[in-house]
């Protein structure tokens, strides 16, 4: 990377934008379900009111590709207009789990169509903004590979196929990134991957299975950077910022048993140690590209994340921001009638944004604390 990445605010807000086919065979579009697509200006005003000036959004590939290689991004124009008026930076996801219904990651046309999508979106961005494009090509390649290839959670609803799907998603991402960088040299490419820890089970005879499974989280990033599968064309220069997505269920043992949180028995590895491991592996600027919790424990989770983030920064991690995800509530992907109560704002039946006061109070305290840290 030949330039410094600067964000307008340390805290960021992520709007849920998944548009995949869920495990019930139903296409979801959480931008529409939450009405963010028609309330984007008011949603950005809410974020401005608490000092957030960076957002994560999705273009919804399944929506914009009207037929193969034919794209219509016009539904995104209100996002650009709101961002320009309210001085919001947008980080765009080109693929947030969803893709057109006639595609799957191993389809012969998948990477070509994704590359074409990236090129078309670069042109659309140039026509609607003077700001550098900030983009996550494919959100959580590792998780999507597991969801689609091991857990029958989305297309192609497979098992024992995670590696093949990961390989083809990385192939598509590399082609798209090279197209973006050649079209818009000042574009900022962010990789967003889950940050996990796999622990040995007390019943395991050796720690080797846990170590092997723990390393899986780095495969996608290693491929993008050319450290694995060099035939796909990965290069160290392709990624400008490494984003990590971290939730309470991101630590488990080699028998796939999730470690509890809260963690009074101290069974889990600290978040700061996980950040350090990832940072010193790649030595790229980092963001926490997703984190959040649900229900009454939202403030407690944020408190832990912020304290651990400061610890990591004090120990040399170049961390540029924390994205609260989702910033407004969303329903469960597979049960769209069940809401998660996970945002700074929950939604009522009329989709009005209802602030969660305890979460907001906690957020406001850490906003001021990080402001002082970043000025040091």
C-alpha positions in Angstrom: 0.0 0.0 0.0 1.4 3.3 -1.1 -0.9 5.6 0.8 -2.4 6.1 4.2 -5.9 5.0 4.8 -7.9 7.6 6.7 -11.4 7.1 8.1 -13.7 10.0 9.1 -14.4 8.4 12.5 -13.0 5.6 14.7 -16.4 4.1 15.3 -18.3 2.8 12.3 -21.9 1.6 11.7 -22.7 -1.5 9.7 -26.1 -1.9 8.1 -27.0 -5.6 7.6 -27.1 -6.2 3.8 -27.2 -10.0 3.4 -29.0 -11.0 0.2 -28.4 -14.7 0.0 -30.8 -17.6 -0.3 -31.3 -18.9 3.3 -31.4 -22.5 4.4 -35.1 -22.6 3.8 -34.6 -21.7 0.1 -35.9 -18.1 0.6 -34.0 -15.1 -0.9 -33.4 -12.6 1.9 -32.8 -8.9 1.5 -32.2 -7.3 4.8 -31.8 -3.8 3.4 -35.4 -4.0 2.4 -36.7 -5.8 5.5 -35.2 -3.2 7.8 -36.3 -0.4 5.4 -32.8 0.9 5.4 -33.0 1.3 1.6 -35.8 3.9 2.0 -34.6 5.4 5.3 -31.0 5.8 4.4 -30.8 9.6 4.8 -32.5 9.4 8.3 -30.3 6.5 9.3 -27.2 8.4 8.4 -28.5 11.4 10.4 -28.8 9.2 13.4 -25.2 8.1 13.1 -24.0 11.6 12.6 -25.8 12.6 15.8 -23.5 10.2 17.8 -20.3 11.0 15.8 -20.2 8.0 13.4 -19.2 9.0 9.9 -18.2 5.7 8.4 -20.7 3.0 7.4 -20.6 -0.5 5.9 -23.1 -1.1 3.1 -23.8 -3.8 0.5 -24.6 -3.3 -3.2 -26.7 -6.6 -3.2 -25.3 -8.4 -6.2 -28.5 -10.5 -6.5 -30.4 -7.2 -7.1 -28.0 -5.2 -9.3 -27.2 -7.9 -12.0 -30.4 -7.9 -14.0 -29.2 -10.5 -16.4 -25.7 -11.9 -16.9 -23.2 -9.0 -17.3 -26.0 -6.4 -17.3 -26.0 -4.2 -14.1 -28.3 -1.5 -12.7 -27.0 0.3 -9.5 -29.6 3.0 -9.5 -31.1 1.9 -6.2 -27.8 3.0 -4.6 -28.0 6.6 -5.7 -29.9 7.7 -2.5 -27.0 6.2 -0.5 -24.5 8.3 -2.4 -26.6 11.5 -2.1 -27.1 11.0 1.7 -23.4 10.3 2.2 -22.3 13.4 0.3 -24.7 15.7 2.2 -23.9 14.2 5.6 -20.1 13.6 5.0 -20.4 9.9 5.5 -17.7 7.4 4.1 -19.2 4.2 2.7 -17.3 0.9 2.7 -19.1 -1.2 0.1 -19.5 -5.0 0.1 -19.7 -6.3 -3.4 -20.8 -9.7 -2.2 -22.3 -10.1 1.3 -23.2 -13.8 1.0 -25.6 -13.3 -1.9 -25.2 -13.7 -5.6 -27.5 -14.2 -8.6 -29.8 -17.2 -8.6 -28.1 -18.8 -11.6 -24.7 -18.8 -10.0 -22.7 -20.8 -7.4 -19.1 -20.2 -6.4 -17.7 -23.1 -8.5 -19.8 -22.2 -11.6 -17.5 -21.6 -14.6 -18.8 -18.0 -15.0 -18.7 -17.0 -11.3 -15.4 -15.3 -11.3 -15.9 -13.7 -14.7 -19.3 -12.3 -13.7 -17.9 -11.0 -10.4 -15.0 -9.3 -12.1 -17.5 -7.7 -14.5 -19.6 -6.6 -11.5 -16.5 -5.0 -9.9 -15.6 -3.1 -13.1 -19.2 -1.8 -13.6 -19.4 -0.7 -10.0 -16.1 1.2 -10.3 -17.7 3.2 -13.2 -20.9 3.8 -11.2 -18.9 5.0 -8.2 -16.8 7.4 -10.3 -20.0 8.9 -11.7 -21.5 9.4 -8.3 -18.7 10.3 -5.9 -15.4 12.1 -5.8 -14.2 10.1 -2.8 -11.9 7.1 -3.2 -13.8 3.8 -3.4 -13.6 1.7 -0.2 -14.7 -1.8 -0.9 -14.8 -5.3 0.6 -15.0 -7.6 -2.4 -16.4 -10.7 -0.7 -17.4 -10.5 3.0 -16.1 -13.4 5.1 -14.9 -15.8 2.5 -14.1 -18.3 5.3 -17.6 -18.1 6.8 -19.4 -18.2 3.4 -17.3 -21.3 2.5 -18.4 -23.1 5.6 -22.0 -21.9 5.4 -22.4 -23.0 1.7 -20.0 -25.9 1.6 -20.2 -27.6 5.1 -23.4 -26.5 6.7 -26.0 -26.5 3.9 -26.8 -22.9 4.9 -26.9 -21.4 1.4 -26.2 -22.2 -2.2 -25.0 -24.8 -3.1 -26.3 -26.3 0.2 -23.3 -28.7 0.3 -21.3 -30.6 2.9 -17.6 -31.7 2.7 -17.1 -29.0 0.0 -15.9 -26.0 2.0 -12.3 -25.9 0.6 -13.5 -26.0 -3.1 -15.9 -23.1 -2.4 -13.2 -21.1 -0.6 -10.8 -21.7 -3.5 -13.3 -20.4 -6.1 -14.4 -17.4 -3.9 -10.8 -16.4 -3.6 -10.3 -16.8 -7.3 -13.2 -14.4 -7.9 -12.0 -11.9 -5.3 -8.5 -11.8 -6.7 -9.8 -11.1 -10.2 -12.1 -8.4 -8.9 -9.5 -6.7 -6.8 -7.0 -6.5 -9.7 -9.8 -5.0 -11.9 -10.6 -2.4 -9.2 -7.0 -1.4 -8.6 -6.4 -1.0 -12.4 -9.6 1.0 -12.8 -9.4 3.1 -9.7 -5.8 3.2 -8.4 -6.8 5.1 -5.3 -9.4 2.5 -4.2 -9.0 1.0 -0.7 -9.4 -2.8 -0.7 -10.5 -4.2 2.7 -10.6 -7.9 3.4 -13.1 -8.9 6.1 -12.7 -12.3 7.7 -13.8 -14.0 10.9 -11.4 -13.8 13.8 -11.7 -17.1 15.8 -9.9 -19.3 18.3 -10.1 -23.1 18.3 -9.1 -24.5 21.7 -8.2 -28.1 22.5 -11.0 -30.0 24.2 -10.3 -31.3 27.7 -11.0 -34.7 26.2 -8.5 -34.4 23.4 -5.3 -36.3 23.6 -3.3 -33.7 21.7 -3.6 -30.0 20.8 -2.8 -30.6 17.1 -6.4 -30.9 15.9 -7.2 -27.6 17.5 -4.1 -25.9 16.0 -5.0 -27.2 12.5 -8.6 -26.0 12.7 -7.5 -22.7 14.1 -5.2 -22.1 11.1 -8.2 -22.5 8.7 -9.2 -19.0 9.4 -6.2 -17.6 7.7 -6.4 -19.6 4.4 -8.5 -17.1 2.5 -6.3 -14.2 3.5 -3.2 -16.2 2.6 -4.6 -17.0 -0.8 -5.4 -13.3 -1.5 -1.9 -12.4 -0.6 -0.3 -15.1 -2.7 1.0 -17.1 0.3 -1.2 -20.1 -0.7 -2.4 -21.3 -4.1 -0.1 -19.0 -6.1 -1.7 -20.2 -9.3 -4.7 -17.9 -8.5 -2.5 -14.8 -8.8 -2.7 -13.5 -5.2 -0.2 -10.8 -4.3 0.9 -9.1 -1.1 -0.2 -5.7 -2.5 -3.8 -6.6 -3.1 -5.1 -5.9 0.4 -4.8 -2.4 2.0 -6.7 -3.0 5.3 -7.4 -6.3 7.1 -10.8 -6.4 8.8 -11.8 -8.9 11.4 -15.3 -9.9 12.4 -15.7 -11.0 16.0 -18.7 -12.2 18.0 -19.3 -14.1 21.2 -19.6 -17.4 19.4 -16.1 -17.1 17.7 -14.3 -19.3 20.2 -14.9 -23.0 20.3 -13.0 -26.3 20.9 -12.0 -29.0 18.5 -15.2 -30.9 19.2 -17.2 -27.8 17.9 -18.4 -26.9 21.3 -18.7 -23.1 21.7 -17.0 -21.6 24.7 -19.4 -19.6 26.9 -19.5 -15.8 27.1 -19.6 -14.2 29.6 -16.5 -16.1 30.6 -16.1 -16.1 34.4 -13.8 -19.1 34.3 -11.4 -17.5 31.9 -11.6 -20.3 29.4 -11.3 -18.0 26.3 -8.3 -16.3 24.8 -8.5 -12.5 25.2 -9.6 -10.6 22.2 -6.5 -8.4 22.4 -4.3 -11.5 22.0 -6.3 -12.6 19.0 -5.9 -9.2 17.4 -2.2 -9.3 18.0 -1.9 -12.7 16.4 -3.7 -11.6 13.3 -1.9 -8.2 13.1 1.6 -9.6 13.4 0.9 -12.3 10.9 0.1 -9.8 8.2 1.3 -6.4 9.5 -1.5 -4.6 7.7 -3.6 -1.8 9.2 -6.7 -3.3 10.8 -10.3 -2.6 11.6 -12.8 -4.6 13.6 -15.1 -4.8 10.6 -18.0 -6.4 12.6 -18.7 -6.8 16.3 -21.8 -6.6 18.5 -24.0 -8.6 20.8 -27.8 -8.9 21.4 -30.2 -8.3 24.2 -29.3 -6.9 27.6 -25.7 -7.9 27.3 -24.9 -5.5 24.5 -23.2 -2.9 26.8 -21.1 -5.5 28.5 -19.9 -6.9 25.2 -19.0 -3.4 23.9 -17.1 -2.7 27.1 -15.0 -5.8 26.7 -14.3 -5.2 23.1 -13.3 -1.6 23.6 -11.0 -2.4 26.6 -9.4 -5.2 24.7 -9.0 -3.1 21.6 -7.2 -0.4 23.6 -4.9 -3.1 25.1 -4.0 -4.3 21.6 -3.4 -0.8 20.3 -1.1 -0.1 23.3 0.9 -3.3 22.3 1.5 -2.2 18.7 -1.6 -3.2 16.8 -2.3 -0.6 14.1 -6.1 -0.5 14.5 -8.1 2.1 12.7 -11.7 1.6 13.8 -14.5 -0.5 15.2 -17.6 -1.2 13.3 -20.7 -2.0 15.3 -22.7 -4.6 13.4 -25.6 -4.3 13.0 -26.0 -0.7 13.9 -29.8 -1.1 13.6 -31.5 -4.3 14.5 -32.1 -7.1 12.0 -34.1 -10.3 11.8 -32.6 -13.8 11.9 -31.7 -14.9 8.3 -33.5 -18.2 8.6 -36.5 -17.0 10.6 -37.4 -13.6 9.4 -40.1 -13.2 12.0 -37.5 -13.3 14.8 -35.5 -10.2 15.5 -32.1 -10.2 17.2 -32.2 -7.0 19.3 -28.6 -6.4 18.4 -28.4 -2.7 17.3 -27.9 0.6 18.9 -31.4 1.1 17.6 -34.1 -1.6 17.7 -37.1 -1.5 15.3 -40.8 -1.5 16.2 -43.6 -2.8 14.0 -43.6 0.4 12.0 -39.8 0.0 11.5 -39.2 3.1 13.6 -35.7 3.3 15.1 -35.9 2.9 18.9 -32.7 3.7 20.8 -31.4 1.1 23.2 -30.4 3.6 25.9 -28.0 1.4 28.0 -26.1 0.5 24.8 -26.0 4.1 23.7 -24.8 5.3 27.0 -22.0 2.8 27.0 -21.1 3.7 23.4 -20.9 7.4 24.2 -18.5 6.7 27.1 -16.1 4.9 24.8 -16.4 7.4 22.0 -14.9 10.0 24.2 -12.2 7.6 25.5 -11.0 6.6 22.1 -11.0 10.2 21.0 -8.4 10.9 23.6 -6.4 7.8 22.8 -6.3 8.7 19.1 -5.1 12.3 19.9 -2.1 11.0 21.9 
